């Protein structure tokens, strides 16, 4: 059984439809050369797809205009003017701050992100799936995926930093060993026992009962922005979260901020 490392990749996020862009393009007075993306639109410099969706959702609650027309009719007011609250950014940024501070964060649920999360422990998975509202999970099955040496190579496992860094030695089975050696021996034994059960004809769904929490898994996660902010607030480093899930929280934050830079301030505030 080999050690593996966490990997988090953003594979999809909220994007404006071409039909919606067509409305914006025509409202700006153009009839040809419709842009393929919001970036190509280049009317409101620096504004993102997520901000366009957020503005639409927020103003739907307070505007007489139709949701499909809000960015076209009100975009210049919000994306084209500096924030009047003196806190930087545009009037759209001011509006987002105001709505968030007033607790109306349901409007940010319209912005979603899908991640490929690989090489995390089942211990982390048990913590992660306690977050339910606003999350969708598809997890690698230990029932249908066979993890024997003769099936796919070998099991993978996660090693906590506390085990890697523990220097004290104890006597186990008559031999003095450090924590990492004890841990590695156990993981290797798990693979041997699982393989033996499979060779005995035990189906994978029952042989998996020998797996410890350290066994690695992969999943696809989709969550909206409000849910991710809540997760980060609870699981970020320094809030009492276990090391592995605190690392996941930070990696999710980085992936979101990479495509929606304006959200950085919201992660900082939770």
CORJO-V765455 format. One record per helix or strand. SS is the DSSP state (H for helix, E for strand). FROM is the first residue (numbers start at 1). LEN is the number of residues. If there is no record, write none. Layout:
SS|FROM|LEN + SS|FROM|LEN
//
This chain:
E|2|2 + E|7|7 + H|18|10 + H|38|4 + H|49|12 + H|67|13 + E|82|1 + E|90|1 + H|91|11 + H|105|6 + E|112|10 + H|122|7 + E|135|5 + E|156|2 + H|161|5 + E|169|4 + E|175|4 + H|179|21 + H|204|7 + E|215|10 + H|225|11 + H|243|17 + H|261|9
//
